[in-house]
Amino acid sequence: MRFKGYDLNLLVAAEILLTERNVTRAAERLNLSQSATSSALARLREQFDDELLVPVGRGFQLSSRAEELLPSLRAILGRIEFEIIGGSIIEPQDTKRHVRLMASDYVALTKIAPGLNALAREAPGLTFEINRMTDRPFSSIEQYDVDLLIAPDVFISQKHPSSVYFDDDYVVLTSRESKWLNIGMTRESYFAAPQVAVKFELRGKPAHDDRFLEQHGQSKQVFVTVPSHALVPYFLIGSDRIATIHRKQAEIFARLFPLEILELPIKIPNLTEMFQWHTTNNDDTVLRYVRERLSELS
């Protein structure tokens, strides 16, 4: 079908090709042969008078035009799915749907994993993709790169809807061989102890607790910075190093590793993790169901 000269049948192929940036993976999702998918890409290039996918080495990157098109394509297809096709769906748990989340590994480990394990039995048609947290998570909502963002409240934008997921406080985690278990963790020893910190990106913004300390003219003695919460235990075991991490995560690590939890000798405000979604998805019953059930099940 053509609309003002554009082949509307190619819109789905365009969104998948630009998302995957790979003809083979796009062909699998479209249930087409590679030659048919390559043909669709050629027609899209002709239709938009743009390369769209630019060869770089052994892969592709989006052209400037493609970067502008992709969020619009996702928005259009999303509205068609949920306002027209989705109108006949009564129960969200009966839907077949791929839901894209963005969350830190801390949230994935402590809340999302147990929640999705329960959802797998309740809503077997739902599949999930968890994307790595970045320093600009809000842009992933703006660009329709993810369906649900789960991030601290300081990263949440006022432009789109949001809701509270959970709160957590901070504790000190250290090795069972650490001297701090014998002499205790005081304010002075906390700021003197070598710490393991997490930073997601090379020039990443400070974490929630580091931001608070900086605002009050204080800082930790960071021994090593790692790109994932999951690596923290390995840099604590058998040492006198400490880490300031969220209680829910510390409890899991203390069960799995020879580590102990100490109460934080200073006051740091609790962390509040939020859900956020694009305003055009505000009436999306599937995303509302996922938010509600993740909050209840985990």
Legacy VTK file of the C-alpha trace (Angstrom):
# vtk DataFile Version 3.0
C-alpha trace
ASCII
DATASET POLYDATA
POINTS 298 float
0.000 0.000 0.000
1.276 3.447 -0.916
0.570 6.679 0.909
1.710 9.866 -0.853
4.255 7.823 -2.778
5.612 5.883 0.221
5.264 2.108 0.521
3.732 1.685 3.992
4.442 -2.056 3.894
8.119 -1.225 4.356
7.687 0.594 7.664
8.036 -2.555 9.787
11.073 -3.673 7.796
12.590 -0.220 8.194
12.199 -0.208 11.995
13.706 -3.688 12.356
16.577 -3.070 9.931
17.525 0.198 11.603
17.243 -1.361 15.069
19.279 -4.480 14.285
21.746 -2.794 11.895
22.275 -6.279 10.539
20.505 -7.856 7.538
20.785 -11.430 8.848
19.234 -10.642 12.254
16.591 -8.447 10.620
15.679 -11.271 8.235
15.172 -13.633 11.174
12.852 -11.172 12.952
10.936 -10.431 9.748
10.698 -14.148 8.893
12.111 -13.373 5.449
15.090 -14.621 3.469
18.263 -12.563 3.502
17.806 -11.718 -0.174
14.245 -10.479 0.450
15.447 -8.406 3.395
18.306 -6.963 1.326
15.760 -6.104 -1.337
13.621 -4.331 1.255
16.651 -2.331 2.372
17.373 -1.345 -1.240
13.777 -0.146 -1.696
13.944 1.806 1.566
17.138 3.497 0.431
15.452 4.456 -2.807
12.256 5.566 -1.062
14.060 7.823 1.422
16.842 8.764 -0.994
19.369 7.949 1.729
21.863 5.189 2.510
20.149 4.598 5.936
22.621 1.845 6.890
26.182 2.928 6.147
28.822 0.155 5.849
31.565 0.527 8.465
34.111 -2.265 8.620
32.159 -5.516 8.817
28.985 -3.886 10.078
26.700 -0.912 9.590
25.985 2.344 11.351
22.936 4.576 11.021
23.058 7.560 8.714
21.950 10.923 10.090
18.619 10.489 8.323
18.170 7.022 9.830
18.841 8.349 13.349
16.040 10.876 12.812
13.665 8.268 11.360
14.024 5.486 13.925
12.280 7.156 16.906
9.391 8.238 14.655
9.034 4.748 13.194
8.924 3.215 16.678
6.337 5.739 17.816
4.108 5.174 14.772
4.279 1.383 14.940
3.754 1.460 18.692
0.585 3.483 18.350
-0.722 1.187 15.609
-0.046 -1.864 17.776
-1.611 -0.582 20.980
-4.373 1.689 19.705
-5.583 -0.353 16.736
-4.323 -3.933 16.900
-4.177 -4.038 20.697
-7.750 -2.903 21.071
-8.952 -6.497 20.975
-6.545 -7.697 23.684
-8.341 -8.130 27.004
-5.704 -9.596 29.269
-2.123 -8.282 29.011
-0.724 -11.576 30.308
-2.132 -13.311 27.203
-0.164 -11.025 24.882
2.891 -11.991 22.868
5.250 -9.071 23.253
8.952 -8.244 23.529
9.551 -5.659 26.272
12.807 -3.695 26.371
14.034 -2.536 29.777
16.964 -0.356 30.778
18.296 -0.917 34.284
21.524 -1.236 36.233
22.820 -4.683 37.088
21.972 -3.902 40.718
18.275 -3.508 39.845
18.392 -6.483 37.481
19.897 -8.742 40.156
17.806 -7.706 43.138
14.388 -6.965 41.624
13.978 -7.738 37.934
15.345 -11.301 37.997
12.936 -12.607 40.669
10.101 -10.599 39.112
10.633 -12.002 35.618
10.992 -15.528 36.975
7.481 -15.193 38.374
6.167 -13.478 35.235
7.459 -16.330 33.072
4.831 -18.591 34.592
2.084 -15.990 34.608
2.625 -14.415 31.178
4.596 -16.885 29.015
4.038 -14.811 25.856
6.142 -11.946 27.164
9.865 -11.854 26.453
12.305 -9.322 27.843
15.538 -7.573 26.935
17.559 -5.767 29.616
19.800 -3.024 28.287
22.893 -1.646 30.008
22.441 1.567 31.961
24.096 4.663 30.506
24.758 8.167 31.820
21.950 9.541 29.660
19.126 7.058 30.252
16.420 9.604 29.492
17.526 9.748 25.843
16.656 6.045 25.504
13.033 6.892 26.306
13.049 9.861 23.946
14.478 7.739 21.118
12.166 4.761 21.794
15.237 2.576 22.359
13.565 1.034 25.419
9.983 0.596 26.597
10.665 1.009 30.315
13.501 2.813 32.007
14.317 1.899 35.612
16.600 4.526 37.109
17.203 6.599 40.260
14.803 9.496 40.674
17.568 12.024 39.918
17.737 10.679 36.343
13.990 10.831 35.717
12.664 13.503 33.361
9.577 15.599 33.993
8.628 15.319 30.313
7.323 11.763 30.562
5.275 9.757 33.080
6.964 7.867 35.893
6.163 5.889 39.041
8.088 4.668 42.077
9.453 1.127 41.869
11.235 0.696 45.235
13.505 2.308 47.839
16.768 0.996 49.247
19.339 2.213 51.762
23.111 1.862 51.845
25.440 -0.358 53.857
29.143 -1.162 53.969
30.240 -4.489 52.499
33.621 -5.979 53.356
35.519 -9.266 53.532
35.109 -11.659 56.448
38.883 -11.299 56.859
38.676 -7.510 57.024
40.101 -5.692 60.034
36.980 -3.530 60.161
34.987 -6.429 61.593
37.206 -6.300 64.696
37.803 -2.593 65.160
34.435 -1.403 63.875
33.425 1.034 61.165
33.401 4.628 62.379
32.978 7.813 60.407
36.758 8.317 60.423
37.564 4.766 59.340
34.882 4.907 56.635
36.537 7.850 54.900
40.036 6.389 55.445
39.296 2.873 54.170
40.159 1.983 50.548
36.890 1.565 48.650
35.645 -0.243 45.568
33.353 1.972 43.499
31.168 1.445 40.440
31.183 3.647 37.348
29.221 2.555 34.279
30.988 4.705 31.685
34.563 5.969 31.245
33.576 9.569 31.924
30.476 8.624 33.840
28.604 10.761 36.312
29.087 10.020 40.031
26.804 7.469 41.664
23.921 8.550 43.888
25.919 8.242 47.118
29.061 9.863 45.649
26.975 12.759 44.392
25.577 13.290 47.892
29.045 13.171 49.497
30.438 15.626 46.944
27.623 18.060 47.685
28.721 17.977 51.324
32.412 18.375 50.581
33.307 14.757 51.282
34.713 11.917 49.207
35.727 8.284 49.527
39.224 6.890 49.214
38.579 4.917 46.019
41.053 2.083 45.468
39.523 0.688 42.270
36.591 1.527 40.020
34.711 -1.252 38.250
32.055 -1.037 35.487
29.526 -3.347 37.146
28.108 -4.002 40.607
28.554 -7.717 39.942
32.358 -7.281 40.042
32.460 -5.618 43.466
32.680 -8.808 45.613
35.789 -10.024 43.788
37.702 -6.888 44.768
36.704 -7.204 48.437
37.411 -10.845 49.215
40.504 -11.348 51.394
41.219 -7.620 51.733
40.548 -4.643 54.009
38.739 -2.817 51.217
35.101 -1.822 51.594
32.257 -0.944 49.246
29.261 1.292 49.802
26.391 -0.520 48.152
22.658 -0.953 48.409
21.374 -3.195 51.188
19.340 -5.492 48.918
22.392 -6.227 46.824
24.713 -6.556 49.829
22.418 -9.214 51.321
22.687 -11.279 48.140
26.478 -10.902 47.967
26.846 -11.821 51.659
25.007 -15.082 50.992
27.088 -15.948 47.929
30.563 -14.747 48.966
32.694 -14.664 52.162
31.573 -11.099 52.860
29.947 -9.296 55.779
27.616 -6.324 56.056
28.368 -3.381 58.356
25.998 -0.528 58.998
26.956 2.738 57.360
28.448 5.148 59.949
27.217 8.215 58.044
23.816 9.270 56.774
23.215 8.967 53.038
19.648 9.406 51.734
17.902 6.292 50.484
17.967 5.512 46.796
14.567 5.642 45.055
14.345 3.684 41.814
11.650 4.780 39.370
9.907 3.435 36.295
9.680 5.815 33.354
8.033 5.391 29.963
7.320 7.558 26.937
4.169 9.626 27.217
2.796 8.010 24.042
2.861 4.672 25.915
0.857 5.991 28.840
-2.192 3.876 27.899
-0.160 0.785 27.035
-1.843 -1.935 29.118
1.034 -4.378 28.690
3.621 -1.965 30.059
1.299 -1.040 32.907
0.848 -4.744 33.695
4.652 -5.305 33.666
5.251 -2.347 35.996
2.581 -3.423 38.430
3.564 -7.073 38.511
7.291 -6.354 38.844
6.472 -4.171 41.841
4.308 -6.884 43.403
6.357 -9.963 42.592
9.918 -8.867 43.401
LINES 1 299
298 0 1 2 3 4 5 6 7 8 9 10 11 12 13 14 15 16 17 18 19 20 21 22 23 24 25 26 27 28 29 30 31 32 33 34 35 36 37 38 39 40 41 42 43 44 45 46 47 48 49 50 51 52 53 54 55 56 57 58 59 60 61 62 63 64 65 66 67 68 69 70 71 72 73 74 75 76 77 78 79 80 81 82 83 84 85 86 87 88 89 90 91 92 93 94 95 96 97 98 99 100 101 102 103 104 105 106 107 108 109 110 111 112 113 114 115 116 117 118 119 120 121 122 123 124 125 126 127 128 129 130 131 132 133 134 135 136 137 138 139 140 141 142 143 144 145 146 147 148 149 150 151 152 153 154 155 156 157 158 159 160 161 162 163 164 165 166 167 168 169 170 171 172 173 174 175 176 177 178 179 180 181 182 183 184 185 186 187 188 189 190 191 192 193 194 195 196 197 198 199 200 201 202 203 204 205 206 207 208 209 210 211 212 213 214 215 216 217 218 219 220 221 222 223 224 225 226 227 228 229 230 231 232 233 234 235 236 237 238 239 240 241 242 243 244 245 246 247 248 249 250 251 252 253 254 255 256 257 258 259 260 261 262 263 264 265 266 267 268 269 270 271 272 273 274 275 276 277 278 279 280 281 282 283 284 285 286 287 288 289 290 291 292 293 294 295 296 297
